[in-house]
Amino acid sequence: MPKLHPLAFATLTLPLLLAACGSASTPVATAGDLVDLTLNSGLTSVTSQGLKAQGLPTNGTVSAVTFIKVNVKDAHGNLVTFDGSNVYKPGGTQTFITLSNTNPTAKLLLPRGTYSFENIGKASNGGQFLAYGQDNSVDLSPKNPSVNLTLHTLINAANSTLIPKLPTTYVNTTDKLDLRLAVKTPSATLDVPLSDYTVTYGSADATVLTSSKLGANVQVGGTTTQTSVSVDATVNGYVATGAETAAVQDQKVTYTVPLSVTGLNTDATPPTVTLNRVAAATNAAITISGTANDNKAISQVRVFDGSVLIGSTNADDVTAGAKLITFTGTTWSFNWTSGSVIPEITVVASDAAGNESRAGSVDASGQVVSWGKNDRGQTDAPALPVGVTYTAVDGGYSHSLALRSDGQAVAWGYNGDGQTNVPALPAGVIYTAVDGGGLDSLALRSDGQVVAFGNNDDGETNVPALPAGVTYTAVAAGFAHNLALRSDGQIVAWGQNYNNYGAITVPALPAGMTYTAVAASVGDAHSLALRSDGQVVAWGNNNAGQSTVPALPAGMTYTAVSAGSFHSLALRSDGQVVAWGYNGSGETNVPALPAGMTYTAVAGGDHHSVALRSDGQVVAWGNNNEGETNVPALPAGQRYTAVSAGGFHTLAIVQTLPVSDH
């Protein structure tokens, strides 16, 4: 029987010195022959991190073992007892030493001599038995004041599997199989580290061509009287022999598949293949998954984004840059990062006979839905090119703007002053934000410059120049004045100081404070800003109380702001919306939320308000003379992801959820 490699779980921590300045500790005066010994477990005292992953079975990034019980035995194999404080005491009631992620080391006093340490690793105190080790014949001399405990992960054959890489129903003689071995612990969700077991493969029915700890490639043999073929993986490692004991043993994991010995049957049945809906997202990490099955065996699955191969079960494709597709039963999946356009995914599955099936995912995400007044076409969002979606939207008084996933800005609706004529961009620059005002529009470029276009009777498109090294980071367009947030946390305002209300007179900040967000009223002359301390500042017209910001409860902050014509809205850190100012149409009567729900975004129109809930539903209230609060119902599997309010119209962006989410 092959022996376990002694490398498994080498030293887990550095030896701990027993006294300052490198000097040895002084023996107990009354005993003289006692040694002050330190046991090092390899656990960390940082409880938020748990046990560092160093070879033990892991739950993600940290070990599943968080508790170690140590039995100490003398040179004759007798269990050593202690006084309850880790001090040697013949006949003592303490029979073992404990270490954990909150107490990663232990000091104990023992008479000089030779000892063995039996180490039992568990998921917790009293939890599942997962690891075992022994440190034998340890000589406790002054030169050896510490022991670094050894642990080996336990193997459980009942939880381990040997299965084909691709779904297989039956095989013919001479077929080749790519078998994958997964060696598991007594917890079926945990893998045994490769360093802690050895494996050999054997079969009377097949020839092993290549093998490793991860699996084997075999060629099927068999006889005319056989009905199945079996392959064995003999795994050698530590196996539990009792509640807290273990020994090195062989464990057998077997794969068996039906055998068709004639090999003459014709396969005209194509595979079945499905593709789960792919989320509409650009430059994002995405899991692409589905199912594939066949009456005999799947030979290959390949996934394309448009015409580009991005995933495959074929090793040659993976070498060429595609991601490896993995199977669990008949479910396949792989992780992929999307590009600058919405993915257009197609999956193709084939079997050994050349039969092929395919499935595709068409995602309606990223479209603009708009409702309310449309006398100037302000709710008629332009159609998008294939593969492009909308990522942000904003309503002006009688026009609308949106940002596309390719970094282009589009505008539609009333254009009497050129407010929908979006300027072309220099090469290599894209738009990152848009905002619609009364008769003008603002757009923020990726180089930190603001572009303003439309009516300029009051200087609202005369964007102030920036100091060297400073850029713009956010914009807000008002009725006849505009705001922009600079990278140094200061707000710049320009345009008309309407009726001397002070709409462009930005309040000075307390020392050390910055502004983090801005909003300007489209139909009036007041402004809002969010400070870095979570407080809202309002200035300008206050004839309806729209600039009188409500005080917050203790411990609460504001996280977002929006200005209507004569009212204001803000989102609190607890997910509640606060509204104040003119309420002649009920625009400040914020609807109550269902239990467990919060608001995530707000927007103010002329005399109506709109908010996005955490369940992806849009709520609108206030004036509805133009249908601006009649939120369209969405089909099952869709939700809203962004909202904005124009003068008398409302806009939102739709997302289609993956099938698993609805």
JOFENFEN-V98448 format. One line per field, one symbol per residue. phi: phi as a letter, one per 20 degrees, with the letter a starting at -180 (. if undefined). psi: psi as a letter, one per 30 degrees, with the letter a starting at -180 (. if undefined). burial: I if it has 16 or more other ideal C-beta (glycine too) atoms within 10 Angstrom, else O. A space follows every 10 residues. Layout:
phi=???
psi=???
burial=???
This chain:
phi=.feffffglf gebfgdfebf mmeffegffe dmdededded enfdeeffem effcoffddn dcffecbcdd edcefenefe dcencmdgbg mfeedbddcb fecfcbdbdc fgqdcccddd ecfafneffc bbacddleee dgecebcefd ccfedcffee cccffdgceb cdfmfdcded dcedegefed eeggfdbdbc dbaedbdfeb bbfeqbdcdf dncfeedbcc cddeddafcf dafbcbbfbe cddcdccfdd ffmdfeddef fdbccfgeff bdlcfcedbr cbbbfdbfea ccccdmdefc baeefffffe pfefeddcmd edaaebdfee cffcecdcdc dfenfccbbc cddefneedc bofcfdmfde fffdfgndce dbbbdefcbc cbdefenedc bbofcfdmfd efffdfgndc ecacbddfcb ccbdefened dcbofcgdmf defffdfgnd cecbcbddfc bccbeefene ddcboeegll fnfdefffef gnececbcbc ffdbccccbd efeneedcbo gcfdmfdeff fefgndcecb cbdefcbccb defeneddcb ofcfdmfdef ffefgndcec bcbddfcbcb bdefeneddc bogcfdmfde fffdfgncbe cbcbdegcbc cbddceeggf eb
psi=kklkkffkia kelkkkkfll gglllklkef eegkkjkkkk fflkfjfffa kkjhflkkic flkfkgkkkk kkkafggkkk llgfggkkjk glfjflkkll ffiflkklkk kkaklkjjkj klfljgakjf lklkjlhjji lffiglkjkk kkkkkjeffl kjllekkkel llkflkkjkk kjklafjffk kkkefgllkk klkfflkjel laffakklkk cllfflflkk kkjjkkakkk faeglllklk kkkkkkkkkj fegfkkjgkl lkklkkkkkj kkhlkkkkla lkllfdkkfk kkkkjcgkkf klfkeeeeef fllkklkjcg klllklklaf lkkjkkkkkl lffgkkllkl jjkglgkkkk lakhfggfgi kklllkfklk flkkkaegll llklfggkkl klakgfggfg ikklllkgkl kfllkkaegl lkkklfggkk kklakgeggf gikklllkfk lkfllkkaeg lllkklfggl kkklakikgg fgfgjkklll kfllkfllkk kfgbhllklk lfggkkkkla kgfggfgjkk lllkfllkfl lkkaegllkk klfggkkkkl akgfggfgik klklkgllkf llkkaehllk lklfggkkkk lakgfggfgi kkkklkgllk fkllkaeglk llkkkkllef g.
burial=OOOIOOOIIO OIIOOOOIOO OOOOIOOOOO OOOIIIIIII IIIIOOOOOI IIOIIIIIIO OIIIIIIIII IIIOOOOOOI IIOOOIIIOO OOOIOIIIII IOOIOIIIII OOOOIIIIII IIIOOOOOII IIIOIOOIOI OOOOIIIIII IIIIIIIOII IIIIIIIIOI IIIOIOIIII IIIIIIIOOI OIIOOIIIIO IOIOIIOOOO IOIOIIIIOI IIOOOOOOII IIIIIIIIII OOOOOIOIII IOIOIOIOII OOOOOOOOOI IOIIIIIIII IIOOOIOIII IIIIOIIIII IIIIIOOOII IIIIOOIOOO OIIOIOIOOI OIOIOIOIOO IIIIIOIIII IIIOIOIOIO IOIOIIIIII IIIIOIOIIO IOOIOOIIII IIIIIIIIII IIIIIIIIII IIIIIOIIII OIOOIOOOOO IIIIIIIIII IIIIIOOOOI IIIIIOOIOI IOIOOIOOOO OIIIIIIIII IIIIIIOOOO IIIIIIIIOO IIIIOIOOIO OOOOIIIIII IIIIIIIIII IOOOIIIIII IIOIIIIOIO OIOOOOOIII IIIIIIIIII IIOOOOIIII IIIOIIIIOI OOIOOOOIII IIIIIIIIII IIIOOOOIII IIIIOIIIIO IOOIOOOIII IIIIIIIIII IIIIIIIIOO OO
